[in-house]
Amino acid sequence: MRLVIDTSSILSALIKNGISRRIIFSPSIQFITPDHSLKEISKYKELICKKAKINSNKFDIVFNLLFEKITIIPKEEYEEFFNAAITLIEDKNDVPFIALCLASKADGIWSDDTHFKTRKEITIYRTRELALAFKPRKNNIY
């Protein structure tokens, strides 16, 4: 299965060694994200460190481990789908995720964001659904 992962799911995995992190390390799912998500993550780095009670070095370690499992896709590979994506979602900040899903023909998007609603064009997978479907194993990253 190939899924576009939204920033909030990545942020959850950065903050806590919980179910989101375990899902990312599931061998059954390949994750991709638009390069747009890197800007969002860097904007919240200080807050993530505070919530996770980690320093910048530990953040970098966890970040790098997560992004061994998440492929970053450059805007050039999905920007031609922006116009179609705009018609599918109200929150313009989520357009890159929809556009990437359409461009890559991914199986859907992993997000718990309420802006994302399942439509015939795109399936939205919630954390709970993925946890039940894939029963990810606990990992020992910090």
N, CA, C and O atoms as CSV, one atom per row, in Angstrom:
chain,resi,resn,atom,element,x,y,z
A,1,MET,N,N,0.847,-1.169,0.000
A,1,MET,CA,C,0.000,0.000,0.000
A,1,MET,C,C,0.897,1.238,0.000
A,1,MET,O,O,1.924,1.277,0.677
A,2,ARG,N,N,0.496,2.229,-0.758
A,2,ARG,CA,C,1.244,3.487,-0.847
A,2,ARG,C,C,0.329,4.630,-0.417
A,2,ARG,O,O,-0.735,4.834,-1.001
A,3,LEU,N,N,0.749,5.376,0.609
A,3,LEU,CA,C,-0.062,6.463,1.142
A,3,LEU,C,C,0.705,7.772,1.204
A,3,LEU,O,O,1.909,7.794,1.463
A,4,VAL,N,N,-0.001,8.847,0.966
A,4,VAL,CA,C,0.518,10.183,1.228
A,4,VAL,C,C,0.297,10.423,2.719
A,4,VAL,O,O,-0.809,10.225,3.221
A,5,ILE,N,N,1.328,10.841,3.418
A,5,ILE,CA,C,1.221,11.122,4.846
A,5,ILE,C,C,1.181,12.630,5.045
A,5,ILE,O,O,2.021,13.356,4.512
A,6,ASP,N,N,0.205,13.098,5.812
A,6,ASP,CA,C,0.122,14.534,6.034
A,6,ASP,C,C,1.024,14.948,7.191
A,6,ASP,O,O,1.495,14.107,7.956
A,7,THR,N,N,1.255,16.229,7.308
A,7,THR,CA,C,2.201,16.752,8.291
A,7,THR,C,C,1.796,16.425,9.720
A,7,THR,O,O,2.654,16.129,10.552
A,8,SER,N,N,0.507,16.473,10.016
A,8,SER,CA,C,0.094,16.215,11.397
A,8,SER,C,C,0.429,14.795,11.835
A,8,SER,O,O,0.747,14.574,13.004
A,9,SER,N,N,0.366,13.843,10.937
A,9,SER,CA,C,0.743,12.464,11.276
A,9,SER,C,C,2.246,12.360,11.526
A,9,SER,O,O,2.686,11.621,12.407
A,10,ILE,N,N,3.023,13.099,10.750
A,10,ILE,CA,C,4.471,13.119,10.955
A,10,ILE,C,C,4.795,13.794,12.287
A,10,ILE,O,O,5.643,13.315,13.039
A,11,LEU,N,N,4.118,14.905,12.575
A,11,LEU,CA,C,4.346,15.612,13.836
A,11,LEU,C,C,4.047,14.703,15.030
A,11,LEU,O,O,4.790,14.701,16.011
A,12,SER,N,N,2.969,13.938,14.947
A,12,SER,CA,C,2.638,12.997,16.029
A,12,SER,C,C,3.761,12.000,16.248
A,12,SER,O,O,4.115,11.689,17.386
A,13,ALA,N,N,4.316,11.504,15.158
A,13,ALA,CA,C,5.403,10.532,15.261
A,13,ALA,C,C,6.683,11.161,15.794
A,13,ALA,O,O,7.475,10.487,16.453
A,14,LEU,N,N,6.892,12.428,15.520
A,14,LEU,CA,C,8.068,13.117,16.037
A,14,LEU,C,C,7.952,13.379,17.538
A,14,LEU,O,O,8.948,13.342,18.261
A,15,ILE,N,N,6.743,13.640,17.994
A,15,ILE,CA,C,6.520,13.996,19.391
A,15,ILE,C,C,6.517,12.787,20.313
A,15,ILE,O,O,7.039,12.855,21.426
A,16,LYS,N,N,5.937,11.687,19.862
A,16,LYS,CA,C,5.734,10.554,20.768
A,16,LYS,C,C,6.057,9.233,20.079
A,16,LYS,O,O,5.756,9.034,18.902
A,17,ASN,N,N,6.669,8.351,20.832
A,17,ASN,CA,C,6.929,7.002,20.334
A,17,ASN,C,C,5.665,6.169,20.550
A,17,ASN,O,O,5.612,5.292,21.412
A,18,GLY,N,N,4.655,6.473,19.740
A,18,GLY,CA,C,3.362,5.831,19.877
A,18,GLY,C,C,2.911,5.191,18.583
A,18,GLY,O,O,3.723,4.778,17.755
A,19,ILE,N,N,1.607,5.115,18.426
A,19,ILE,CA,C,1.019,4.401,17.292
A,19,ILE,C,C,1.395,5.022,15.946
A,19,ILE,O,O,1.621,4.293,14.980
A,20,SER,N,N,1.467,6.354,15.864
A,20,SER,CA,C,1.825,6.975,14.578
A,20,SER,C,C,3.215,6.560,14.135
A,20,SER,O,O,3.440,6.261,12.962
A,21,ARG,N,N,4.130,6.544,15.063
A,21,ARG,CA,C,5.495,6.134,14.734
A,21,ARG,C,C,5.523,4.656,14.320
A,21,ARG,O,O,6.231,4.281,13.386
A,22,ARG,N,N,4.768,3.845,15.005
A,22,ARG,CA,C,4.732,2.410,14.663
A,22,ARG,C,C,4.135,2.196,13.277
A,22,ARG,O,O,4.597,1.338,12.524
A,23,ILE,N,N,3.114,2.972,12.941
A,23,ILE,CA,C,2.512,2.842,11.609
A,23,ILE,C,C,3.535,3.212,10.541
A,23,ILE,O,O,3.642,2.525,9.526
A,24,ILE,N,N,4.283,4.281,10.756
A,24,ILE,CA,C,5.291,4.698,9.768
A,24,ILE,C,C,6.304,3.583,9.526
A,24,ILE,O,O,6.767,3.397,8.401
A,25,PHE,N,N,6.644,2.852,10.564
A,25,PHE,CA,C,7.620,1.776,10.410
A,25,PHE,C,C,7.007,0.448,9.972
A,25,PHE,O,O,7.703,-0.566,9.912
A,26,SER,N,N,5.727,0.449,9.670
A,26,SER,CA,C,5.075,-0.761,9.169
A,26,SER,C,C,5.657,-1.115,7.802
A,26,SER,O,O,5.708,-0.261,6.917
A,27,PRO,N,N,6.093,-2.355,7.620
A,27,PRO,CA,C,6.662,-2.732,6.323
A,27,PRO,C,C,5.607,-2.844,5.217
A,27,PRO,O,O,5.953,-2.953,4.040
A,28,SER,N,N,4.341,-2.816,5.585
A,28,SER,CA,C,3.259,-2.992,4.605
A,28,SER,C,C,2.868,-1.707,3.889
A,28,SER,O,O,2.116,-1.740,2.915
A,29,ILE,N,N,3.377,-0.574,4.369
A,29,ILE,CA,C,2.960,0.706,3.801
A,29,ILE,C,C,4.177,1.511,3.371
A,29,ILE,O,O,5.153,1.633,4.110
A,30,GLN,N,N,4.101,2.055,2.170
A,30,GLN,CA,C,5.122,2.975,1.672
A,30,GLN,C,C,4.536,4.379,1.801
A,30,GLN,O,O,3.433,4.638,1.321
A,31,PHE,N,N,5.267,5.284,2.446
A,31,PHE,CA,C,4.779,6.642,2.660
A,31,PHE,C,C,5.516,7.642,1.791
A,31,PHE,O,O,6.728,7.561,1.595
A,32,ILE,N,N,4.738,8.594,1.274
A,32,ILE,CA,C,5.293,9.720,0.536
A,32,ILE,C,C,4.672,10.989,1.101
A,32,ILE,O,O,3.567,10.963,1.643
A,33,THR,N,N,5.388,12.095,0.970
A,33,THR,CA,C,4.868,13.382,1.426
A,33,THR,C,C,5.392,14.473,0.509
A,33,THR,O,O,6.495,14.363,-0.025
A,34,PRO,N,N,4.609,15.521,0.326
A,34,PRO,CA,C,5.109,16.632,-0.493
A,34,PRO,C,C,6.207,17.393,0.240
A,34,PRO,O,O,6.210,17.455,1.469
A,35,ASP,N,N,7.123,17.963,-0.504
A,35,ASP,CA,C,8.207,18.746,0.102
A,35,ASP,C,C,7.658,19.882,0.963
A,35,ASP,O,O,8.352,20.379,1.850
A,36,HIS,N,N,6.449,20.281,0.712
A,36,HIS,CA,C,5.737,21.293,1.498
A,36,HIS,C,C,5.720,20.941,2.993
A,36,HIS,O,O,5.783,21.833,3.838
A,37,SER,N,N,5.637,19.663,3.317
A,37,SER,CA,C,5.552,19.255,4.729
A,37,SER,C,C,6.851,19.567,5.489
A,37,SER,O,O,6.818,19.779,6.701
A,38,LEU,N,N,7.975,19.596,4.796
A,38,LEU,CA,C,9.245,19.912,5.468
A,38,LEU,C,C,9.245,21.335,6.017
A,38,LEU,O,O,9.789,21.590,7.091
A,39,LYS,N,N,8.640,22.253,5.285
A,39,LYS,CA,C,8.539,23.640,5.756
A,39,LYS,C,C,7.686,23.709,7.017
A,39,LYS,O,O,8.019,24.419,7.965
A,40,GLU,N,N,6.597,22.974,7.019
A,40,GLU,CA,C,5.716,22.964,8.186
A,40,GLU,C,C,6.420,22.363,9.402
A,40,GLU,O,O,6.299,22.878,10.513
A,41,ILE,N,N,7.142,21.291,9.190
A,41,ILE,CA,C,7.842,20.636,10.297
A,41,ILE,C,C,8.914,21.562,10.867
A,41,ILE,O,O,9.032,21.699,12.085
A,42,SER,N,N,9.688,22.192,10.003
A,42,SER,CA,C,10.751,23.079,10.499
A,42,SER,C,C,10.170,24.259,11.270
A,42,SER,O,O,10.790,24.753,12.212
A,43,LYS,N,N,8.987,24.709,10.875
A,43,LYS,CA,C,8.318,25.810,11.560
A,43,LYS,C,C,7.969,25.424,13.009
A,43,LYS,O,O,7.946,26.277,13.895
A,44,TYR,N,N,7.700,24.140,13.235
A,44,TYR,CA,C,7.280,23.668,14.557
A,44,TYR,C,C,8.359,22.915,15.332
A,44,TYR,O,O,8.068,22.320,16.370
A,45,LYS,N,N,9.583,22.931,14.851
A,45,LYS,CA,C,10.647,22.152,15.487
A,45,LYS,C,C,10.790,22.462,16.977
A,45,LYS,O,O,10.876,21.547,17.796
A,46,GLU,N,N,10.815,23.721,17.321
A,46,GLU,CA,C,10.993,24.098,18.730
A,46,GLU,C,C,9.833,23.578,19.591
A,46,GLU,O,O,10.051,23.067,20.690
A,47,LEU,N,N,8.619,23.710,19.091
A,47,LEU,CA,C,7.447,23.220,19.822
A,47,LEU,C,C,7.470,21.693,19.950
A,47,LEU,O,O,7.115,21.148,20.995
A,48,ILE,N,N,7.885,21.015,18.896
A,48,ILE,CA,C,7.990,19.551,18.919
A,48,ILE,C,C,8.985,19.128,19.993
A,48,ILE,O,O,8.708,18.227,20.785
A,49,CYS,N,N,10.136,19.777,20.016
A,49,CYS,CA,C,11.157,19.449,21.026
A,49,CYS,C,C,10.611,19.654,22.432
A,49,CYS,O,O,10.853,18.846,23.328
A,50,LYS,N,N,9.884,20.727,22.612
A,50,LYS,CA,C,9.319,21.023,23.933
A,50,LYS,C,C,8.301,19.955,24.333
A,50,LYS,O,O,8.355,19.434,25.447
A,51,LYS,N,N,7.378,19.628,23.432
A,51,LYS,CA,C,6.344,18.636,23.737
A,51,LYS,C,C,6.938,17.242,23.939
A,51,LYS,O,O,6.486,16.485,24.799
A,52,ALA,N,N,7.945,16.915,23.146
A,52,ALA,CA,C,8.560,15.589,23.231
A,52,ALA,C,C,9.593,15.507,24.346
A,52,ALA,O,O,10.063,14.424,24.694
A,53,LYS,N,N,9.943,16.675,24.906
A,53,LYS,CA,C,10.967,16.752,25.953
A,53,LYS,C,C,12.303,16.194,25.451
A,53,LYS,O,O,12.950,15.370,26.097
A,54,ILE,N,N,12.681,16.685,24.265
A,54,ILE,CA,C,13.946,16.277,23.655
A,54,ILE,C,C,14.707,17.526,23.212
A,54,ILE,O,O,14.125,18.602,23.073
A,55,ASN,N,N,16.007,17.372,22.994
A,55,ASN,CA,C,16.800,18.479,22.475
A,55,ASN,C,C,16.847,18.412,20.944
A,55,ASN,O,O,16.322,17.482,20.331
A,56,SER,N,N,17.472,19.395,20.360
A,56,SER,CA,C,17.541,19.491,18.905
A,56,SER,C,C,18.265,18.292,18.280
A,56,SER,O,O,17.874,17.818,17.213
A,57,ASN,N,N,19.312,17.809,18.939
A,57,ASN,CA,C,20.052,16.647,18.410
A,57,ASN,C,C,19.174,15.399,18.360
A,57,ASN,O,O,19.186,14.665,17.372
A,58,LYS,N,N,18.418,15.166,19.423
A,58,LYS,CA,C,17.535,13.998,19.453
A,58,LYS,C,C,16.416,14.143,18.415
A,58,LYS,O,O,16.017,13.169,17.777
A,59,PHE,N,N,15.917,15.374,18.259
A,59,PHE,CA,C,14.925,15.644,17.213
A,59,PHE,C,C,15.474,15.234,15.856
A,59,PHE,O,O,14.808,14.540,15.088
A,60,ASP,N,N,16.700,15.672,15.568
A,60,ASP,CA,C,17.316,15.363,14.275
A,60,ASP,C,C,17.445,13.857,14.057
A,60,ASP,O,O,17.245,13.368,12.945
A,61,ILE,N,N,17.775,13.133,15.108
A,61,ILE,CA,C,17.903,11.673,14.997
A,61,ILE,C,C,16.561,11.044,14.648
A,61,ILE,O,O,16.462,10.239,13.721
A,62,VAL,N,N,15.528,11.419,15.400
A,62,VAL,CA,C,14.194,10.857,15.148
A,62,VAL,C,C,13.700,11.279,13.763
A,62,VAL,O,O,13.153,10.463,13.021
A,63,PHE,N,N,13.890,12.534,13.423
A,63,PHE,CA,C,13.486,13.044,12.109
A,63,PHE,C,C,14.129,12.215,11.001
A,63,PHE,O,O,13.445,11.764,10.082
A,64,ASN,N,N,15.433,12.017,11.087
A,64,ASN,CA,C,16.150,11.262,10.055
A,64,ASN,C,C,15.684,9.812,9.981
A,64,ASN,O,O,15.564,9.255,8.890
A,65,LEU,N,N,15.423,9.200,11.129
A,65,LEU,CA,C,14.916,7.824,11.122
A,65,LEU,C,C,13.540,7.743,10.460
A,65,LEU,O,O,13.282,6.836,9.669
A,66,LEU,N,N,12.664,8.685,10.781
A,66,LEU,CA,C,11.335,8.691,10.170
A,66,LEU,C,C,11.423,8.889,8.661
A,66,LEU,O,O,10.705,8.247,7.895
A,67,PHE,N,N,12.319,9.790,8.246
A,67,PHE,CA,C,12.396,10.071,6.819
A,67,PHE,C,C,13.214,9.040,6.034
A,67,PHE,O,O,13.409,9.188,4.828
A,68,GLU,N,N,13.680,8.017,6.706
A,68,GLU,CA,C,14.172,6.839,5.989
A,68,GLU,C,C,12.976,6.038,5.484
A,68,GLU,O,O,13.106,5.255,4.543
A,69,LYS,N,N,11.809,6.228,6.106
A,69,LYS,CA,C,10.589,5.506,5.742
A,69,LYS,C,C,9.594,6.367,4.968
A,69,LYS,O,O,8.596,5.858,4.456
A,70,ILE,N,N,9.862,7.663,4.883
A,70,ILE,CA,C,8.964,8.593,4.185
A,70,ILE,C,C,9.738,9.242,3.049
A,70,ILE,O,O,10.772,9.871,3.274
A,71,THR,N,N,9.242,9.089,1.843
A,71,THR,CA,C,9.891,9.691,0.682
A,71,THR,C,C,9.324,11.086,0.444
A,71,THR,O,O,8.108,11.273,0.390
A,72,ILE,N,N,10.209,12.049,0.305
A,72,ILE,CA,C,9.809,13.431,0.044
A,72,ILE,C,C,9.734,13.622,-1.470
A,72,ILE,O,O,10.682,13.328,-2.198
A,73,ILE,N,N,8.590,14.118,-1.922
A,73,ILE,CA,C,8.376,14.313,-3.351
A,73,ILE,C,C,8.429,15.812,-3.667
A,73,ILE,O,O,7.698,16.597,-3.063
A,74,PRO,N,N,9.288,16.210,-4.606
A,74,PRO,CA,C,9.395,17.637,-4.952
A,74,PRO,C,C,8.142,18.149,-5.672
A,74,PRO,O,O,7.465,17.403,-6.380
A,75,LYS,N,N,7.859,19.410,-5.478
A,75,LYS,CA,C,6.668,20.057,-6.018
A,75,LYS,C,C,6.521,19.853,-7.533
A,75,LYS,O,O,5.409,19.714,-8.042
A,76,GLU,N,N,7.632,19.838,-8.231
A,76,GLU,CA,C,7.589,19.681,-9.689
A,76,GLU,C,C,6.879,18.392,-10.113
A,76,GLU,O,O,6.351,18.312,-11.222
A,77,GLU,N,N,6.864,17.405,-9.252
A,77,GLU,CA,C,6.260,16.110,-9.602
A,77,GLU,C,C,4.759,16.051,-9.373
A,77,GLU,O,O,4.112,15.089,-9.788
A,78,TYR,N,N,4.186,17.070,-8.715
A,78,TYR,CA,C,2.742,17.024,-8.458
A,78,TYR,C,C,2.025,18.350,-8.725
A,78,TYR,O,O,0.799,18.410,-8.631
A,79,GLU,N,N,2.765,19.414,-9.056
A,79,GLU,CA,C,2.151,20.730,-9.191
A,79,GLU,C,C,1.117,20.818,-10.311
A,79,GLU,O,O,0.221,21.660,-10.251
A,80,GLU,N,N,1.220,19.974,-11.322
A,80,GLU,CA,C,0.233,20.027,-12.404
A,80,GLU,C,C,-1.154,19.571,-11.945
A,80,GLU,O,O,-2.140,19.754,-12.659
A,81,PHE,N,N,-1.224,18.978,-10.753
A,81,PHE,CA,C,-2.502,18.515,-10.205
A,81,PHE,C,C,-3.103,19.508,-9.201
A,81,PHE,O,O,-4.129,19.218,-8.586
A,82,PHE,N,N,-2.471,20.673,-9.033
A,82,PHE,CA,C,-2.965,21.664,-8.069
A,82,PHE,C,C,-4.387,22.115,-8.383
A,82,PHE,O,O,-5.214,22.206,-7.475
A,83,ASN,N,N,-4.690,22.400,-9.650
A,83,ASN,CA,C,-6.031,22.877,-9.997
A,83,ASN,C,C,-7.096,21.846,-9.665
A,83,ASN,O,O,-8.157,22.194,-9.148
A,84,ALA,N,N,-6.829,20.599,-9.954
A,84,ALA,CA,C,-7.790,19.539,-9.606
A,84,ALA,C,C,-7.913,19.407,-8.101
A,84,ALA,O,O,-9.011,19.205,-7.581
A,85,ALA,N,N,-6.798,19.519,-7.396
A,85,ALA,CA,C,-6.797,19.365,-5.940
A,85,ALA,C,C,-7.582,20.477,-5.256
A,85,ALA,O,O,-8.271,20.232,-4.266
A,86,ILE,N,N,-7.482,21.684,-5.770
A,86,ILE,CA,C,-8.182,22.828,-5.180
A,86,ILE,C,C,-9.687,22.591,-5.130
A,86,ILE,O,O,-10.360,23.058,-4.212
A,87,THR,N,N,-10.210,21.877,-6.103
A,87,THR,CA,C,-11.657,21.618,-6.136
A,87,THR,C,C,-12.079,20.545,-5.135
A,87,THR,O,O,-13.273,20.356,-4.902
A,88,LEU,N,N,-11.115,19.840,-4.540
A,88,LEU,CA,C,-11.435,18.723,-3.661
A,88,LEU,C,C,-11.306,19.014,-2.172
A,88,LEU,O,O,-11.665,18.176,-1.344
A,89,ILE,N,N,-10.793,20.203,-1.821
A,89,ILE,CA,C,-10.588,20.492,-0.404
A,89,ILE,C,C,-10.720,21.991,-0.146
A,89,ILE,O,O,-10.324,22.816,-0.968
A,90,GLU,N,N,-11.280,22.320,1.001
A,90,GLU,CA,C,-11.483,23.727,1.350
A,90,GLU,C,C,-10.206,24.383,1.874
A,90,GLU,O,O,-9.933,25.539,1.550
A,91,ASP,N,N,-9.430,23.672,2.667
A,91,ASP,CA,C,-8.219,24.228,3.273
A,91,ASP,C,C,-7.092,24.221,2.244
A,91,ASP,O,O,-6.585,23.163,1.871
A,92,LYS,N,N,-6.712,25.396,1.797
A,92,LYS,CA,C,-5.693,25.527,0.739
A,92,LYS,C,C,-4.329,24.993,1.170
A,92,LYS,O,O,-3.513,24.634,0.322
A,93,ASN,N,N,-4.069,24.934,2.489
A,93,ASN,CA,C,-2.793,24.379,2.967
A,93,ASN,C,C,-2.684,22.875,2.699
A,93,ASN,O,O,-1.590,22.312,2.716
A,94,ASP,N,N,-3.817,22.238,2.453
A,94,ASP,CA,C,-3.819,20.796,2.211
A,94,ASP,C,C,-3.782,20.428,0.726
A,94,ASP,O,O,-3.731,19.249,0.375
A,95,VAL,N,N,-3.809,21.432,-0.134
A,95,VAL,CA,C,-3.787,21.189,-1.579
A,95,VAL,C,C,-2.579,20.349,-2.009
A,95,VAL,O,O,-2.752,19.441,-2.822
A,96,PRO,N,N,-1.355,20.607,-1.502
A,96,PRO,CA,C,-0.221,19.790,-1.944
A,96,PRO,C,C,-0.405,18.285,-1.658
A,96,PRO,O,O,0.058,17.452,-2.437
A,97,PHE,N,N,-1.066,17.939,-0.565
A,97,PHE,CA,C,-1.268,16.530,-0.223
A,97,PHE,C,C,-2.245,15.867,-1.193
A,97,PHE,O,O,-2.033,14.736,-1.630
A,98,ILE,N,N,-3.318,16.590,-1.520
A,98,ILE,CA,C,-4.292,16.083,-2.491
A,98,ILE,C,C,-3.635,15.966,-3.865
A,98,ILE,O,O,-3.784,14.953,-4.548
A,99,ALA,N,N,-2.905,17.012,-4.265
A,99,ALA,CA,C,-2.243,17.008,-5.571
A,99,ALA,C,C,-1.255,15.857,-5.677
A,99,ALA,O,O,-1.190,15.191,-6.710
A,100,LEU,N,N,-0.484,15.616,-4.619
A,100,LEU,CA,C,0.472,14.509,-4.635
A,100,LEU,C,C,-0.246,13.168,-4.733
A,100,LEU,O,O,0.194,12.273,-5.454
A,101,CYS,N,N,-1.335,13.036,-4.017
A,101,CYS,CA,C,-2.090,11.787,-4.076
A,101,CYS,C,C,-2.591,11.527,-5.495
A,101,CYS,O,O,-2.499,10.407,-5.997
A,102,LEU,N,N,-3.113,12.553,-6.129
A,102,LEU,CA,C,-3.595,12.409,-7.504
A,102,LEU,C,C,-2.447,12.116,-8.466
A,102,LEU,O,O,-2.562,11.241,-9.324
A,103,ALA,N,N,-1.347,12.842,-8.329
A,103,ALA,CA,C,-0.208,12.686,-9.242
A,103,ALA,C,C,0.446,11.315,-9.115
A,103,ALA,O,O,0.833,10.709,-10.114
A,104,SER,N,N,0.565,10.838,-7.893
A,104,SER,CA,C,1.284,9.582,-7.647
A,104,SER,C,C,0.395,8.352,-7.735
A,104,SER,O,O,0.873,7.218,-7.703
A,105,LYS,N,N,-0.917,8.597,-7.846
A,105,LYS,CA,C,-1.885,7.495,-7.847
A,105,LYS,C,C,-1.744,6.646,-6.579
A,105,LYS,O,O,-1.870,5.422,-6.611
A,106,ALA,N,N,-1.479,7.333,-5.465
A,106,ALA,CA,C,-1.371,6.651,-4.174
A,106,ALA,C,C,-2.727,6.063,-3.802
A,106,ALA,O,O,-3.758,6.446,-4.354
A,107,ASP,N,N,-2.709,5.132,-2.861
A,107,ASP,CA,C,-3.939,4.483,-2.421
A,107,ASP,C,C,-4.797,5.395,-1.548
A,107,ASP,O,O,-5.962,5.093,-1.289
A,108,GLY,N,N,-4.229,6.499,-1.099
A,108,GLY,CA,C,-4.983,7.439,-0.275
A,108,GLY,C,C,-4.054,8.322,0.518
A,108,GLY,O,O,-2.852,8.392,0.263
A,109,ILE,N,N,-4.650,9.004,1.499
A,109,ILE,CA,C,-3.915,9.917,2.364
A,109,ILE,C,C,-4.154,9.501,3.809
A,109,ILE,O,O,-5.278,9.192,4.204
A,110,TRP,N,N,-3.070,9.499,4.596
A,110,TRP,CA,C,-3.202,9.256,6.035
A,110,TRP,C,C,-3.293,10.603,6.720
A,110,TRP,O,O,-2.337,11.379,6.722
A,111,SER,N,N,-4.448,10.874,7.302
A,111,SER,CA,C,-4.655,12.126,8.015
A,111,SER,C,C,-5.821,12.000,8.976
A,111,SER,O,O,-6.821,11.345,8.680
A,112,ASP,N,N,-5.682,12.630,10.123
A,112,ASP,CA,C,-6.788,12.753,11.060
A,112,ASP,C,C,-7.364,14.167,11.019
A,112,ASP,O,O,-8.241,14.512,11.810
A,113,ASP,N,N,-6.874,14.961,10.109
A,113,ASP,CA,C,-7.340,16.333,9.927
A,113,ASP,C,C,-8.785,16.307,9.417
A,113,ASP,O,O,-9.094,15.598,8.460
A,114,THR,N,N,-9.657,17.071,10.051
A,114,THR,CA,C,-11.070,17.068,9.670
A,114,THR,C,C,-11.322,17.705,8.302
A,114,THR,O,O,-12.398,17.529,7.732
A,115,HIS,N,N,-10.343,18.445,7.769
A,115,HIS,CA,C,-10.515,19.028,6.437
A,115,HIS,C,C,-10.553,17.949,5.362
A,115,HIS,O,O,-11.190,18.105,4.320
A,116,PHE,N,N,-9.860,16.860,5.642
A,116,PHE,CA,C,-9.836,15.765,4.680
A,116,PHE,C,C,-11.080,14.910,4.857
A,116,PHE,O,O,-11.344,14.387,5.939
A,117,LYS,N,N,-11.827,14.780,3.793
A,117,LYS,CA,C,-13.007,13.923,3.805
A,117,LYS,C,C,-12.868,12.941,2.657
A,117,LYS,O,O,-12.420,13.301,1.569
A,118,THR,N,N,-13.251,11.709,2.906
A,118,THR,CA,C,-13.177,10.717,1.848
A,118,THR,C,C,-14.115,11.119,0.712
A,118,THR,O,O,-15.283,11.444,0.925
A,119,ARG,N,N,-13.579,11.087,-0.467
A,119,ARG,CA,C,-14.328,11.379,-1.684
A,119,ARG,C,C,-14.063,10.239,-2.639
A,119,ARG,O,O,-13.182,9.416,-2.395
A,120,LYS,N,N,-14.809,10.181,-3.716
A,120,LYS,CA,C,-14.577,9.088,-4.659
A,120,LYS,C,C,-13.180,9.165,-5.272
A,120,LYS,O,O,-12.622,8.143,-5.672
A,121,GLU,N,N,-12.608,10.380,-5.349
A,121,GLU,CA,C,-11.286,10.547,-5.945
A,121,GLU,C,C,-10.158,10.113,-5.008
A,121,GLU,O,O,-9.103,9.672,-5.465
A,122,ILE,N,N,-10.383,10.240,-3.687
A,122,ILE,CA,C,-9.313,9.997,-2.721
A,122,ILE,C,C,-9.882,9.340,-1.475
A,122,ILE,O,O,-10.927,9.747,-0.966
A,123,THR,N,N,-9.188,8.324,-0.990
A,123,THR,CA,C,-9.561,7.687,0.267
A,123,THR,C,C,-8.702,8.264,1.374
A,123,THR,O,O,-7.487,8.400,1.227
A,124,ILE,N,N,-9.337,8.602,2.481
A,124,ILE,CA,C,-8.625,9.125,3.641
A,124,ILE,C,C,-8.570,8.026,4.694
A,124,ILE,O,O,-9.593,7.458,5.076
A,125,TYR,N,N,-7.371,7.740,5.148
A,125,TYR,CA,C,-7.176,6.735,6.196
A,125,TYR,C,C,-6.876,7.452,7.502
A,125,TYR,O,O,-5.993,8.307,7.561
A,126,ARG,N,N,-7.599,7.108,8.525
A,126,ARG,CA,C,-7.388,7.666,9.860
A,126,ARG,C,C,-6.403,6.778,10.613
A,126,ARG,O,O,-6.243,5.601,10.290
A,127,THR,N,N,-5.750,7.347,11.614
A,127,THR,CA,C,-4.765,6.601,12.398
A,127,THR,C,C,-5.381,5.333,12.966
A,127,THR,O,O,-4.778,4.262,12.905
A,128,ARG,N,N,-6.561,5.454,13.508
A,128,ARG,CA,C,-7.235,4.290,14.109
A,128,ARG,C,C,-7.433,3.160,13.093
A,128,ARG,O,O,-7.211,1.991,13.409
A,129,GLU,N,N,-7.847,3.511,11.886
A,129,GLU,CA,C,-8.052,2.503,10.845
A,129,GLU,C,C,-6.744,1.793,10.495
A,129,GLU,O,O,-6.711,0.570,10.357
A,130,LEU,N,N,-5.679,2.563,10.354
A,130,LEU,CA,C,-4.387,1.963,10.018
A,130,LEU,C,C,-3.878,1.085,11.154
A,130,LEU,O,O,-3.320,0.013,10.918
A,131,ALA,N,N,-4.072,1.541,12.374
A,131,ALA,CA,C,-3.633,0.761,13.534
A,131,ALA,C,C,-4.369,-0.570,13.599
A,131,ALA,O,O,-3.762,-1.599,13.896
A,132,LEU,N,N,-5.650,-0.559,13.327
A,132,LEU,CA,C,-6.432,-1.798,13.364
A,132,LEU,C,C,-6.091,-2.717,12.191
A,132,LEU,O,O,-6.030,-3.937,12.342
A,133,ALA,N,N,-5.870,-2.116,11.027
A,133,ALA,CA,C,-5.607,-2.911,9.821
A,133,ALA,C,C,-4.220,-3.536,9.812
A,133,ALA,O,O,-4.052,-4.665,9.352
A,134,PHE,N,N,-3.221,-2.811,10.317
A,134,PHE,CA,C,-1.847,-3.270,10.182
A,134,PHE,C,C,-1.207,-3.732,11.478
A,134,PHE,O,O,-0.119,-4.308,11.464
A,135,LYS,N,N,-1.881,-3.482,12.610
A,135,LYS,CA,C,-1.360,-3.913,13.919
A,135,LYS,C,C,0.152,-3.735,14.002
A,135,LYS,O,O,0.888,-4.707,14.171
A,136,PRO,N,N,0.618,-2.479,13.880
A,136,PRO,CA,C,2.053,-2.227,13.887
A,136,PRO,C,C,2.697,-2.602,15.223
A,136,PRO,O,O,2.098,-2.452,16.289
A,137,ARG,N,N,3.925,-3.091,15.133
A,137,ARG,CA,C,4.684,-3.486,16.331
A,137,ARG,C,C,5.331,-2.287,16.986
A,137,ARG,O,O,5.633,-1.287,16.335
A,138,LYS,N,N,5.532,-2.400,18.254
A,138,LYS,CA,C,6.198,-1.339,19.024
A,138,LYS,C,C,7.665,-1.266,18.591
A,138,LYS,O,O,8.294,-2.293,18.335
A,139,ASN,N,N,8.197,-0.061,18.511
A,139,ASN,CA,C,9.608,0.116,18.179
A,139,ASN,C,C,10.283,0.850,19.323
A,139,ASN,O,O,9.613,1.375,20.212
A,140,ASN,N,N,11.576,0.887,19.302
A,140,ASN,CA,C,12.321,1.484,20.398
A,140,ASN,C,C,13.135,2.691,19.969
A,140,ASN,O,O,14.338,2.763,20.220
A,141,ILE,N,N,12.481,3.627,19.328
A,141,ILE,CA,C,13.173,4.847,18.924
A,141,ILE,C,C,12.927,5.864,20.021
A,141,ILE,O,O,11.786,6.274,20.233
A,142,TYR,N,N,13.906,6.254,20.678
A,142,TYR,CA,C,13.987,7.141,21.845
A,142,TYR,C,C,12.814,7.003,22.699
A,142,TYR,O,O,12.715,7.676,23.725
